[in-house]
Amino acid sequence: MDPFGLPFTVDDVVQGLRDGRWEAAGYVLALGNTRKRVRVYGATRKDAMTKLTEKIAASDRGLPVAAADSTVSAYLAYWLDGVAVHYLRENTHTRYAASIRLHLNPGLGVKKLARLTTRDVRTFLDGLRTTCQCCAQERDSVRRSCCAIGQCCEKRLSPLTVTYVHAVLKSALEHAVREDELPRNVARNVKTTTPRPRRFQPLTAAEARRLLHAANSDRLHALYELALRTGLRKGELLGLHWEDLDGGTATIHRSLQRTRTQGLTVLHTKTLASERRITLPTECLSSLKIHQERQEEERQAAGTGWTDNGLVFTTPKGRPLDPTNLTRRHIGVTAGVYAHVRLRLQRQAIDTLGNALSPTGNDPDDPPATAVVR
C-alpha cells in the first residue's frame, strides 16, 4: 500500500518498442514517500512483468525504488539496503556500508545518478589516492589536529582500499543498468591499477619446528600443527567440527567469524570453490587424538558449564575461540597459495612438508616450510 492507502499495482504491459522488447509500467513507492510511475523493459512479456513485480514487492515492503533522477547517495542507500543486503554476507555488507558512508557519499553523493560521468568517477578516485582523508572528511577539525593546526599528516587511502571503493560503486551502478535506470555503467570505464599483494613471508622449516616445539605443552598445540602443516585459514581452523574429521581427512566447508549482529558464528565458506577435502598428516592425527582426550577432561571439569557445540577447538568451557584472541597468541594463519588437487597428489605434498618439519630436518637456513602444488 502507498502512503495514500492505494495499492501498488501493474498499470500496463505493452509491446511498445521498435526493437520488439516488452514494456511494463506501474506505480511504486519512490523516494520521499511518494508514488511514482515506473517503466521496465524485457525481452519477453514475462521478463518485463517479473522486473515490475520485483519493484512492486519492494514497495510493499516499504522500500522506495530509486530512479535515475535521484542522487547517487539516494541510489546507493536503496541498492545497499534494498538489493545487496539479500545476497551479501553480513560482514561484507558492513564493509560496503562503510565505503559508502566514508567515501562514496562525501565524494559523489550529491550528484544526480543519471548525470554521473566517467570523468566524475575518475576524478573522485584520483582524489582518494592523493588527498589526506583526515582533511577531506574534516576529522581534523573535530580533533583539532592535522590540517586544522597546519600540520597535515598526509594520510591517504591504500591502493587496495581505493580499488575496493571503486568495486562497490561498480556493483551499485551495474544494478542500475540491469534495472534499465542507466544506459551504461560509467564506473567500468575507469581503470584502476591492481594493488600488489603483500609479500608472504613464510616461516622456514627450522623456525616452524622451533615453534611447534615451543608450543608442545600448549592446549592448542593441535591447532598449530594443522595451521603449519595444512595451511588452513584461521576461520577454517576455528570452524572445524569433530564430525568434519573422517578416515585421515578433513572436510573444509565452514568458517568461524565474528559478525556485528550475531557475534561469533559458524558460517559456510564464502564460495563453493573454498569447500574441499584435505588429507591430514600423521602428526596432525596424533595431535588431534591428544587434543580430543584433553578436551574430554575439560568437559568433565566444566560439568554443566560446558557448551557443547561440536567444535574441535574451543575455550576450556567449550565455547568458540575468538579469532582476534587467536591472532594475539602470535598465530595469525594465512595461506598464500591454495592447491586443489586429487588426494593422492596432495598426500605426496603433505608428506614432503612433513619430512621438512620432522625433528631430523636439515640446515637451519633451509627453504621456507611451504608446499606449492601445481
N, C-alpha and C positions, 0 to 999 in steps of 0.2 A: 504493500500500500504506500502511496506517496503522501507528502505532508498534508494534502488536501482530502485525504480519505479515498482517493481514486486508485484503482488497481493499475499496476504496471502491466501492460498487455501488448501483444503484437498488433501493430496498426495496419501493416500492409506487406504483402510479399509479391513482388513482380519480377519478371524477367525484362528489366528495363534498359540494359546496356547493349551497345552495339557489338561488344565482344562476346556476347552470349552469357555473361555472368548474371546471377540472380541477386536481386537487392531485397533486403528485408528491413522494415522500419518499425519503430515502436517508441513508446515513452518510457524513460527510465529515470532513476534518481541521479541528479547531477550535483556537482559541487555547489555549495551554498544552500543546500536543502531545497532545491527547486526541481521541477520536472523538465526534462529535455527530450526532444525527439531525436533519435539517433538512427543512422543508416549503416548497415553492414552488408558485406558482399561475399558471395561464394560461387564456386564453380557449378554447384547444383542447388536446387531449391532446398534440399536437406541441409547442405553446408551453411547456407545463409540463415536458415531457421535455427540451426544449432548455435551459431555465433550470437544471434539475437537472444535466444533463450538463456544463454550463459550470462549475458548482460542483465537481463530481467531478473534472473535468480540472484545475482549480486545485489541488485536494487532491493529485492525482497529481504535480503539480509541486512539492509541498511548501509550498504557500501556504495558511495557515489561513483558514477562512471566518469572518469576523466576524459577530456577530449583535447584535440589539437589546439584549441583556443585557450586552454588552461596554461598555467605557468609550469615550468619544469619542476618546481618544488611541489606543486599540487599533484602533478602526474606521478612523481616519484613516491609520494605518500600513498596514492591509490595503488600503484603497482606493488609496493613493498607489503602493504597490509591487506590488499585485496586479491593479489595474484601470487606473488613469490612466497608468501607465508605458507601456501599449500604444498609447495614442493621442496622448500629449503629445510635443512636441518636447523634446529634451534640456534646452535652456536653460529652457523653461517648467517642466519637471519640477523642475529645480533651484530655481526661484523658488517653486514650490508647496511644496517641502520646507522651504525657509527660512521661509515664512509659518507652516507647521505647527509647526516647531521653536521659532521665536522668539515666536510669538503665540498660536496656537490651543491648543497643548498646555499652556503655562503658564496660560492663561485658562480653558479649558473641558475640558482633558484628563481630569480625574478624574471628571467627571460621567458618569452612565450614558446611553448613547445614547438609549434608549427614554424616558428621563425629561427629556431636554433640552427646554426650553420656549422660546417666543418671547421671554419676559422675560429668560431667561438670555442669549440671543444679544444682545438689545438692551443689556442691562447691560454685557456684555463689550465690545461695540463702543464704547459711551459711555466705558468705561474707557480704551480705546486712544486715544480722542480727547483725553481730559483728564488722563491720568496720565503723569508723567515715566517714560519707558521705562528709563532708567538705574536708577532706584529700583525700578520694578516687577519688573525681571529681576535685581535685586541685582548689577548690574555695578559699581555704585558701591562696594560693599563690597570687591570684589576689587581695584579700582584705588585705593581709599581716596580717593574724590572724591565730588562731588555731595552727595547727602543724607547720606552716611557722614561727612562733615565739616561738615554743617549749611549747605551752600551748593548747594541744588538748582539744576541747570541748566535745569530745566523743558523738557527735550527731549521733545516729543510727536511722534507719527506724523503725517505729512501726510494730508490728506483722501484723496488718491489711494491711499496705502498702506492706509488703513483700508478703503476700497472694495475693494481687491484682496484683502485678507484675508477680507472678507465673501464675495467671489465664490468663493474657494477652498472655504470652508465650504459654501456653497450647492451647489457641484458635488458635493462628497462626499455630502451628505445627499440630493441628488437621486438618486444611485445607490442609496442605501439604500432610497429609496421604490420605485425600479424593481425592486429585488430583494425587495420586499414585507417588508423588515425594519422599515420605518416607515410609518405611515398617511399622513403628510404631511411636507413639508419646512418645518420651523419657521423656518429662516433666510430663506425667501422672504417671510415675513410682516413682516420688518423692512425698513423703507425707509431707504435712505441717500441723502444728497444727492449729486448728480453733481458731482464736482470741476470747477471752472472750468479749462479748458485754459490752459496757459501762453501768454501773448501772443506771437505770432510776429512778430518784428521783422526783416523782410527788408532786404537792402541796397537803397539807392536805386540807380537806374541809373548815376549818376555814381560811386558807391562801387564798384559791380560792374565798371565799366570800368577804374577805377584798380587794382582787384585783379587783373584779367586782364592789365593792362599790367605790373604789378609781377612777375607770375608768368610772364611771357613766355618766360624762359630756363629755367624750372624743368622738370625731366624729366617732371613730372606735369601740365604745362600743359593737355594734352588732357582730363584728368580734371576740372580746374577749369572748363573750358569746358562740359563735359557737365553738371556739377553746377549751374552757374548758368543754363544755357540750357534744361535739361530738367526740373530738379527731382527727379532720381533720388535715391533713398536711398543712404546711404553703403555699405551692404552690397550693394545692387544694382549700384553702380558697380564695386566691387571683385570682384564675382562675374561680371562681364561677360566673355564669351569672344569671340574673333575670329569664331567661327562664328555668333555671335548677330547680327552686323552683315551686312546684305544690302540692296543697292539703295537706300541712303539711309535705311534704317530699322534699328531695333534691337529685338530681341525680348527682353523682360524676363521671365525665368522662374526666375532663380537669385539667390542671395544668399550672400555670404561671411560666415561667423560664426565666432566662437571658442567652442567648447564645452569642457566640463570633461574629457571623455574622449578626444575626437578632435582637440583643438587647433583650428587654422584649417581649416575645411572648407566646401565649397560645398554649399549645400542648396537645395532647391526653395523658391520663395517660400511664405510662410506659408499663403496661401489661393489658390484658383483665381482669385479676383477680383483678386489682385495681379498675375497674369500679363497682359501686354499687349504690344502692338507700338507703338512710337513713331517718329515721323519725326525725323530728325536735321537740324538747321540746317546750312547750307553751311559756316559757321565751324567747327562740330564735325567735319565730314567732313575739312576741311583739316587741322585739328589732329590728328585721328586718323591721317591719312596720314603726317604728320611723325613722330608718336609711333611708328608701326609701323616706319618706317625707323630711328629711334633704337633701338628695341628689338632690331632685327636686328643693329645694330652691337654692342649689349651682349651678344647671344647669341654673336657671333663672338669677342668679347673674353673671355667666360667659358669658352668651349670646353667641355670635359667637365664643368665645374662648373655648367653651365646646367640648370635644372629646367624641362622642357618640359611645361606644363600647359594651354596654350591660352588663358590669361588675358590680357586686354588690358592690365591694369595690374598690374605686378609689381615686385619688387625688382630691382636690377641683375643679380642672379643667376637671375632667373626665378621666384623663389618668391612666394607670395601676400603681399600687403601686409596688415599687421595693422591692423584698423580703429581700434584705440586709437592707434597711431602716426600714422595719418592725422589723427585728431582733434587730436593735439598740434601738427600743422602749421597750426592755425587754419583748418581747412577742414571743420568739422562741417556735414554736409548733412542737412537735414530738410525734407521737402516738407509744407507746411501744408495744401494743397488738392490733391487728385488728381482729374483730369478724364479720364474715359474717353469719348472722342468718336471719330467717324469720322476717318480720317486726313486727309481734305480740310479739315475744320474745325480739326483740330489743327495742320495746316500753317499756316493763317492765324494762329493764336495764336502759334506759334513764330516766324513771320516778324515779327509785331508786336513780340515780345520782342527779336528780333534787331536790329530797327531801333533800339530803345531803347538797345541795348548797343553800337551802332556808334560809331566814334570821332567821328562828326559829331553826336553826341547833343546835346540842348538844355541847358537850365538845370541847373546842378549840384544844385539843390534840386527837381528834377523827381520825379515819383511813384516809389515803390519798384518795383524790377525784378521784378515778379511778375505773371504772366498767369493770370487766372482764367477758365476756360471753363465755361459753364453749358449 
